[in-house]
Amino acid sequence: IEQVNLNSTNSADSQYDSGVEEMEQRNFKTPPEELEYFLQNCPYDSERQRSDVSYVLSAIEPPLSTMQNSRPTPEQLKQLNDRRNKKAELLATASLGVRPWLKNIWKASKKVGAREREEEKTK
């Protein structure tokens, strides 16, 4: 029976681990600053991946209403579904080193959206 040492690490694993640790140790003043950091420093697998991330984060047209009783139009729903599918595809195809960055980009983007909605309510 062959034994496999699951605790050994190679240089790719240690680079991945140090990148994750670095992400977790940063403190950001604002959600937009956090999002910008992750977008600029993500070690994207390709320019196509970077472009797809920008697409997922892009606003839909026309923008969704912040009114509670309004529903998205069929076109808005299509745009939302397209972005949701692209996001799932990005996570499924990203390398192990990029995946945590993408997850942090999505989290930071949610924080930015929540902040914008709060600001909209106070206007």
Summary of the structure (lengths in Angstrom):
residues: 123
radius of gyration: 18.1
end to end distance: 68.5
largest distance: 68.5
contacts: 262
relative contact order: 0.15
helix: 65%
strand: 0%
